[in-house]
Amino acid sequence: MGTFSATANSSSTIGYAQYGSSSWSTGSSSGACQGAYQGTTAAKSRVGVMVFSGAGAALKGKLIQNITLTITSSGAGSGSSSKKLTFCQANYQSLNTGVRGSAQVGATMGILTGKFYSNTVTHTLNASSNAALFAAMKAYFEAGNSVLVLYNGETSSSSGYSSNYARVTSCTISVTYIDAVVWYRDGGTWRQCTVWYRLNGAWIQVVPYYNSGGACATAEEPPSGSASTATKRVQTESGFPTKGRLRRSEAHSAWPARDIPSAVSAGC
């Protein structure tokens, strides 16, 4: 199991612009804002950007198990305990201050509900907590992305805040993941490889498991000792036990590790 952590709180990693504007405010004092303040039109709804440096390289191709977001917010907008932060994908994997706020907003991934007002809170995302948002972020970061966008499209009165206005001044992401790899014997050399199978025209990455005394364990560690030890860890070319949706019969028909195209399985 591995861990990645990064914080967005500097002039190059956090900022906001109005949806219809290319004038950006950056740094922790400006924060990443969502919603509107004295903004009666859609163009004035704010777009917040948070860059988690190194996430793309560290998490691409990994199997993410858990995400925690530690969020510090200023005293802006409502102090409600049911404020909703709306997370979107980013069209640019940087804080691109040369484009309008609208250009940075990608597909909506989901909502996190809590109190985001003059406080620091930690929210956990996994398969059993905030599951829908976790599934979307998991896929997004596993694809090699590094930036989260806050945007809800709200407008406000000419003299106040929209209902879910928020200013995030710092956000730390911590991700735990599995290096989804197996090992196979090539002559006298052990080689490391990721495992994929084909489902309805799409390549799906799987977590290799092996059976040890009636219990399943992840095959994430490199082989050590004799060949029999590593063979017990993963049976790459004769069908391998895997977790969850991939049945043994499907595993047997999957591509042997040494034959998986390099385009979908780097390192083989």
C-alpha positions, 0 to 999 in steps of 0.5 A: 500500500502506498500513500500520496499527499499534496497541498494546494495553498500557494499562488501557483496551486490555488485561485479563482476567477469568475466564470465569464472572466479571465482575471484570476486571484491566486494564493491562500488569501484569495482561495478557491471560491465557488458560488457568487458574491453580489453576482446576479448573472451566471458569468459572475459565478466563481470558479475555484481551482486547486492544483495537487502537484505531482498527483498525476504522475504518482497516481496514474495507473494505481488502484486508489483505496481511500481519499481524504480531503482536509479543507480550510475555509474562510468566514465567507458566505453562510455558516451552515453545516449543510453547505455543499462543495461541488467538485468538477474535473479540470480542463487544464492540469494547472492554474491557467490564468490565461483563460476564462474561468469557464474554460477550466470547468470540466464534468461535475464529479459530485458534492461534499456536504459539511460546514465550510466556514471559518474552520478546518475539516477532514472528509474521508472518501472511500467505497463506503463513505461519500461513495459516489464522489469517491468513485468519480475522483478515483477514476479521475486521479487514476487517469493521471489528473492533478487538479480539482475545480470548485464550481456550482453555477450559483448566482446571488442578489446584488448585495449578498452571497449565494447559498453555497458560497465558499472560499477554500484557502487551503486543501490537502489531499491524501490518497492511499493506493495499491500498486496493482502489479504481478510478477512473472518468470521470464527465463531466469528473470522476474518481471513486473507487470500490471494486469488488465482484461477486456470488457465490452471494448474497454480495458479494465485494470484489476487487483491481483489476489492470491489464496493463502491458507483460505484467505485472499491477499493482494499480490502487491509485493515483489517476489522473494525467496524461491520460485514457488513463493512467487508462484503462489503469489500470482499465477500469471499465465494459467489463470489468476484469482482476482478480487470482486467482479472478475471471475476465474473463468474471465481471468483465464481468458485475460491476456497473459501478462507478457502479452499485454500491449505496452499502450495499456500496461507500461512496464511489461 
